[in-house]
Amino acid sequence: MSFIVAFITTTIILISTKHSYKRYVQKSSWNEEEDSKFKEVSKSLPTNFSPFRILSYTLLVFGFLLLKESGNLEVIFYLIGVTAGVVGMAIWNYANRDKMARSSVTTLAIGKFDSFHLGHRELFKLADAILIIDKKREKYVVPPEYRNRYIELPIFSYEFSNISNLSGEEFVAKLISEFPKLSHIVVGYDFKFGKDRSCDATNLESLFSKVTIVDEVVIDNISVHSKDIQSRIISGDIGTANRLLGRNFSIIGNHFRDRGVGKAELVPTLNISYSNYFTPKEGVYKTQTSFSENSYKSITFIGNRDDGVFSLETHIIGEELPDGEFGEVEIEFISYVRENRKFSSNSELLAQIEKDLKS
């Protein structure tokens, strides 16, 4: 009897996991080279209690209670069966994670999407998933690990080096093979694909049944392009970059304790370490800083300090913060205030900081 119950329980676990896992992968990011996103998603799996899963765990607990009371051999077999079901569930999840995510996609937006700007969003409105042609590089407007902060659609990616030698026909065949329900492709007017960028958006229309080509997006007489946004960030033209992005450009990093000079002699600052971002022009910026589920008005300094060390430091306006490290911090850049400059004394610097805070 215990064998039968164990078998039924195992089946229930696997079926409930399959359906609950589908709901997770529809909101997850997958990279053909990495499984870091899978690990991130899997952390939350135990909290997804469908009625089937609640029953499964109830039966498992019930088996342990029986074992404690009776020590019956059949109960041991029962527990082995349930445990095997749980292990099988984990193995099945891992082996099918990418296939399940791709199998539900019908409309796919394809592009480099390296900044998630207003032009990209016009494509996203028409899709139920996006595919990023990803060139590994040192600097991003939106690093890959933070893409999910800006879009709720599932995100897939192809590493450029893995598809660069495919012809246009081979690229489309790969899409059809890996996205079995794909019926609609959305691309921008300047989309290129195939070896040596030999094909464009109009060629795609002859290779696939349904293709939508999204026209150029223009804001304030400026064509929206990632390279232009990158240039504006680097030059300090944050206001225009933000208009083209449709949001404030931000840097996400980690707070760390440093010399403590600001708190002791000037104004308290948060020191932030970060990587992989295009860094705005050195200077002082009006910003919005968020951490620990709170958001604050702030003034942020970027550049070399008086000791020659490059630094990103932000001061929270009008707030007294406790000592300690605050973990992940996001700094949104709103506008450029002034250039960095040297001061003859701390009192002169403090006076300038107070002016900055009022700007």
C-alpha positions as CSV (number, residue, x, y, z in Angstrom):
1,M,0.0,0.0,0.0
2,S,2.8,2.4,0.9
3,F,4.4,1.8,-2.6
4,I,1.1,2.9,-4.2
5,V,0.8,6.0,-2.0
6,A,4.5,6.9,-2.7
7,F,3.9,6.5,-6.4
8,I,0.8,8.7,-6.4
9,T,2.6,11.3,-4.3
10,T,5.6,11.4,-6.6
11,T,3.3,11.9,-9.6
12,I,1.5,14.7,-7.8
13,I,4.8,16.5,-7.0
14,L,6.0,16.3,-10.6
15,I,2.8,17.5,-12.1
16,S,2.4,20.4,-9.7
17,T,6.0,21.4,-10.2
18,K,5.7,21.3,-14.0
19,H,2.8,23.8,-14.0
20,S,4.1,26.1,-11.2
21,Y,7.5,26.1,-12.9
22,K,6.0,27.2,-16.2
23,R,4.6,30.3,-14.4
24,Y,8.1,31.1,-13.1
25,V,10.0,30.7,-16.4
26,Q,7.5,33.0,-18.1
27,K,8.9,35.8,-15.9
28,S,12.5,34.8,-16.0
29,S,15.7,35.5,-18.0
30,W,17.6,32.7,-19.7
31,N,21.0,32.9,-21.4
32,E,22.1,30.0,-23.6
33,E,25.6,30.2,-22.0
34,E,24.8,30.7,-18.3
35,D,22.3,29.3,-15.8
36,S,22.7,32.0,-13.1
37,K,19.1,33.2,-13.7
38,F,17.9,29.6,-13.2
39,K,19.5,29.5,-9.8
40,E,17.9,32.9,-8.9
41,V,14.5,31.6,-9.9
42,S,14.9,28.3,-8.1
43,K,15.5,30.0,-4.8
44,S,11.8,31.0,-4.8
45,L,10.3,27.7,-5.9
46,P,9.5,26.5,-2.4
47,T,7.2,29.5,-1.8
48,N,5.0,28.6,-4.7
49,F,2.5,26.4,-3.0
50,S,-0.1,25.0,-5.4
51,P,-2.9,22.8,-3.9
52,F,-1.1,19.7,-5.3
53,R,2.2,20.7,-3.7
54,I,0.6,21.4,-0.3
55,L,-0.9,17.9,-0.5
56,S,2.5,16.4,-1.4
57,Y,4.3,18.1,1.5
58,T,1.5,17.1,3.9
59,L,1.9,13.5,2.9
60,L,5.6,13.8,3.4
61,V,5.2,15.2,6.9
62,F,2.6,12.5,7.6
63,G,5.1,9.8,6.6
64,F,7.7,11.1,9.0
65,L,5.2,11.2,11.8
66,L,4.2,7.6,11.1
67,L,7.8,6.5,11.0
68,K,8.4,8.2,14.4
69,E,5.4,6.3,15.9
70,S,5.8,2.9,14.3
71,G,9.2,2.4,12.8
72,N,7.4,0.4,10.1
73,L,9.5,-0.7,7.1
74,E,6.6,0.2,4.7
75,V,6.7,3.7,6.0
76,I,10.4,3.9,5.2
77,F,9.7,2.8,1.6
78,Y,6.9,5.4,1.5
79,L,9.4,8.1,2.5
80,I,12.0,6.9,0.0
81,G,9.4,7.1,-2.7
82,V,8.4,10.7,-1.8
83,T,12.0,11.8,-1.5
84,A,12.7,10.3,-4.9
85,G,9.8,12.3,-6.3
86,V,11.2,15.5,-4.8
87,V,14.7,14.8,-6.2
88,G,13.2,13.9,-9.6
89,M,11.3,17.1,-9.5
90,A,14.6,19.1,-9.1
91,I,16.4,17.2,-11.8
92,W,13.4,17.6,-14.2
93,N,13.3,21.3,-13.5
94,Y,17.0,21.8,-14.2
95,A,17.0,19.7,-17.4
96,N,14.0,21.4,-18.9
97,R,14.4,24.9,-17.7
98,D,15.3,26.5,-21.0
99,K,13.0,24.4,-23.2
100,M,10.0,25.2,-21.1
101,A,10.6,28.9,-21.1
102,R,11.0,29.0,-24.9
103,S,8.1,26.7,-25.7
104,S,5.5,29.2,-24.7
105,V,6.8,32.1,-26.8
106,T,4.7,33.2,-29.8
107,T,5.9,36.8,-30.4
108,L,9.5,37.6,-30.1
109,A,11.3,41.0,-30.2
110,I,14.9,40.6,-31.4
111,G,17.7,43.1,-31.1
112,K,20.8,44.2,-29.2
113,F,18.6,46.1,-26.6
114,D,21.7,47.4,-24.8
115,S,19.9,50.3,-23.0
116,F,16.2,49.5,-22.9
117,H,15.4,53.0,-24.3
118,L,12.1,54.4,-25.6
119,G,12.7,52.9,-29.1
120,H,13.2,49.5,-27.7
121,R,10.0,49.8,-25.6
122,E,8.0,50.2,-28.8
123,L,9.2,46.7,-29.8
124,F,8.5,45.3,-26.4
125,K,4.9,46.5,-26.5
126,L,4.2,44.0,-29.4
127,A,6.0,41.0,-27.9
128,D,5.6,38.4,-25.2
129,A,9.3,37.8,-24.9
130,I,12.6,39.4,-26.1
131,L,15.8,37.9,-27.5
132,I,19.0,39.9,-27.0
133,I,21.9,39.5,-29.4
134,D,24.5,39.9,-26.7
135,K,28.1,41.1,-27.3
136,K,30.2,40.7,-24.2
137,R,31.8,44.0,-23.3
138,E,33.1,45.9,-20.3
139,K,30.5,48.7,-20.1
140,Y,26.8,48.8,-20.4
141,V,23.9,51.3,-19.9
142,V,22.1,48.3,-18.4
143,P,24.4,45.4,-17.4
144,P,22.9,42.0,-18.1
145,E,22.3,41.1,-14.4
146,Y,20.0,44.1,-14.0
147,R,17.8,43.8,-17.2
148,N,14.9,42.3,-15.3
149,R,14.5,45.5,-13.4
150,Y,13.4,47.3,-16.5
151,I,11.0,44.8,-18.2
152,E,8.6,42.1,-17.1
153,L,8.8,40.1,-20.3
154,P,10.9,36.9,-20.4
155,I,14.4,37.7,-21.6
156,F,16.5,35.2,-23.7
157,S,19.9,35.9,-25.3
158,Y,22.2,34.6,-27.9
159,E,25.9,35.2,-27.5
160,F,27.0,37.0,-30.7
161,S,30.1,34.9,-31.2
162,N,27.9,31.8,-31.3
163,I,25.7,33.0,-34.2
164,S,28.0,35.4,-36.1
165,N,28.8,32.8,-38.8
166,L,25.2,31.8,-39.4
167,S,23.6,32.9,-42.7
168,G,20.2,34.7,-42.6
169,E,18.4,31.4,-43.4
170,E,20.3,29.5,-40.7
171,F,19.6,32.2,-38.1
172,V,15.8,32.0,-38.8
173,A,16.0,28.2,-38.8
174,K,17.6,28.4,-35.3
175,L,14.7,30.6,-34.1
176,I,12.1,28.2,-35.4
177,S,13.8,25.2,-33.9
178,E,14.3,26.7,-30.5
179,F,11.0,28.6,-30.2
180,P,8.6,26.0,-31.5
181,K,5.4,28.1,-31.1
182,L,7.0,31.3,-32.6
183,S,4.6,32.9,-35.1
184,H,5.5,36.6,-35.0
185,I,8.9,38.4,-35.0
186,V,9.3,42.1,-34.1
187,V,12.4,44.0,-35.0
188,G,13.6,47.6,-35.4
189,Y,14.0,49.4,-38.8
190,D,17.8,49.1,-38.5
191,F,17.9,45.4,-37.5
192,K,20.8,43.5,-39.1
193,F,21.5,39.7,-39.0
194,G,23.3,36.9,-40.7
195,K,27.0,36.6,-41.3
196,D,28.7,40.0,-41.8
197,R,25.4,41.7,-41.2
198,S,24.3,40.6,-44.6
199,C,20.6,40.7,-44.0
200,D,18.3,43.4,-42.8
201,A,14.7,43.7,-41.6
202,T,13.2,43.5,-45.1
203,N,15.1,40.3,-45.8
204,L,13.6,38.8,-42.6
205,E,10.1,39.4,-44.0
206,S,11.0,37.0,-46.9
207,L,12.3,34.3,-44.5
208,F,9.5,34.3,-41.8
209,S,5.8,34.3,-42.1
210,K,4.9,37.3,-39.9
211,V,7.4,40.2,-39.2
212,T,6.7,43.6,-37.8
213,I,9.3,46.3,-38.4
214,V,9.1,49.2,-35.9
215,D,9.9,52.6,-37.3
216,E,12.5,55.0,-35.9
217,V,11.6,56.7,-32.7
218,V,12.3,60.4,-32.4
219,I,12.2,62.5,-29.2
220,D,12.8,66.3,-29.3
221,N,14.0,65.9,-32.9
222,I,16.6,63.4,-31.7
223,S,16.7,59.9,-33.1
224,V,16.7,57.4,-30.2
225,H,19.9,55.2,-30.4
226,S,21.9,53.4,-27.8
227,K,25.2,54.8,-29.0
228,D,23.9,58.4,-28.7
229,I,22.7,57.7,-25.2
230,Q,26.0,56.3,-24.2
231,S,27.8,59.3,-25.6
232,R,25.5,61.7,-23.7
233,I,26.0,59.8,-20.4
234,I,29.8,60.0,-20.8
235,S,29.7,63.7,-21.7
236,G,27.4,64.5,-18.7
237,D,24.3,65.3,-20.7
238,I,22.2,63.3,-18.3
239,G,19.0,65.3,-18.9
240,T,18.9,64.4,-22.6
241,A,20.0,60.8,-22.0
242,N,17.2,60.4,-19.5
243,R,14.6,61.7,-22.0
244,L,15.8,59.2,-24.6
245,L,15.8,56.4,-22.1
246,G,12.3,57.3,-20.8
247,R,13.7,57.0,-17.2
248,N,16.6,58.2,-15.2
249,F,19.9,56.6,-16.0
250,S,21.1,54.7,-12.9
251,I,24.1,52.9,-11.5
252,I,23.6,50.0,-9.1
253,G,26.5,49.1,-6.8
254,N,27.3,48.2,-3.2
255,H,27.9,50.4,-0.3
256,F,31.2,50.1,1.6
257,R,32.8,51.9,4.5
258,D,35.7,54.1,3.6
259,R,37.9,56.8,5.3
260,G,35.0,58.5,7.1
261,V,36.4,61.9,6.3
262,G,33.0,63.2,5.0
263,K,31.1,62.2,8.1
264,A,33.9,63.5,10.5
265,E,34.7,66.8,8.8
266,L,32.2,67.6,6.0
267,V,28.9,65.8,5.3
268,P,28.2,62.1,5.6
269,T,28.5,60.2,2.3
270,L,27.9,56.7,1.0
271,N,30.7,55.2,-0.9
272,I,29.6,53.0,-3.7
273,S,31.6,50.3,-5.6
274,Y,30.2,49.3,-9.1
275,S,31.3,47.8,-12.4
276,N,30.2,47.3,-16.0
277,Y,28.5,50.7,-16.4
278,F,29.2,53.6,-18.7
279,T,30.4,56.2,-16.1
280,P,29.0,59.8,-16.4
281,K,31.4,62.7,-16.8
282,E,33.3,63.5,-13.6
283,G,31.5,66.1,-11.6
284,V,28.6,66.6,-9.1
285,Y,25.1,65.5,-9.9
286,K,21.6,65.9,-8.5
287,T,20.5,62.3,-7.9
288,Q,18.0,60.0,-6.2
289,T,19.5,57.2,-4.1
290,S,17.6,54.1,-3.1
291,F,18.5,51.3,-0.7
292,S,16.9,49.1,2.0
293,E,13.5,49.7,0.3
294,N,13.7,53.5,0.8
295,S,14.5,56.3,-1.7
296,Y,16.1,59.7,-0.9
297,K,17.0,62.9,-2.6
298,S,20.8,63.1,-2.9
299,I,23.9,64.8,-4.3
300,T,26.5,62.6,-5.9
301,F,30.2,63.1,-6.6
302,I,32.0,61.2,-9.4
303,G,35.8,61.6,-9.9
304,N,39.2,61.5,-8.3
305,R,39.3,62.6,-4.7
306,D,42.1,64.7,-3.1
307,D,44.0,61.4,-2.5
308,G,43.9,60.5,-6.2
309,V,41.4,57.6,-5.8
310,F,38.5,57.4,-8.2
311,S,35.2,57.5,-6.2
312,L,31.5,57.4,-6.5
313,E,30.1,59.1,-3.4
314,T,26.5,60.2,-2.6
315,H,25.1,62.4,0.1
316,I,21.5,61.8,1.3
317,I,19.9,65.2,1.7
318,G,18.4,66.0,5.1
319,E,18.7,62.4,6.5
320,E,20.7,61.1,9.4
321,L,21.7,57.5,8.5
322,P,22.8,54.9,11.0
323,D,26.4,53.5,10.9
324,G,26.9,50.3,9.0
325,E,26.8,49.0,5.4
326,F,23.6,49.2,3.4
327,G,24.2,46.6,0.8
328,E,23.0,47.2,-2.7
329,V,22.4,50.9,-3.6
330,E,20.9,52.4,-6.7
331,I,21.8,55.9,-7.8
332,E,19.5,57.6,-10.4
333,F,21.2,60.5,-12.1
334,I,18.8,63.5,-12.6
335,S,21.0,66.4,-13.7
336,Y,24.5,67.7,-13.9
337,V,25.3,70.3,-11.3
338,R,29.0,71.4,-11.7
339,E,32.5,70.2,-12.5
340,N,34.8,68.9,-9.8
341,R,37.3,71.3,-8.5
342,K,39.9,71.6,-5.7
343,F,39.3,73.7,-2.6
344,S,41.8,75.4,-0.4
345,S,40.1,74.2,2.9
346,N,37.5,71.9,4.2
347,S,35.3,74.8,5.2
348,E,35.4,76.1,1.6
349,L,34.4,72.7,0.3
350,L,31.7,72.4,2.9
351,A,30.2,75.7,1.8
352,Q,30.2,74.6,-1.8
353,I,28.5,71.3,-0.9
354,E,25.8,73.2,0.9
355,K,25.2,75.2,-2.2
356,D,25.0,72.0,-4.2
357,L,22.4,70.7,-1.9
358,K,20.2,73.7,-2.6
359,S,20.6,73.5,-6.3
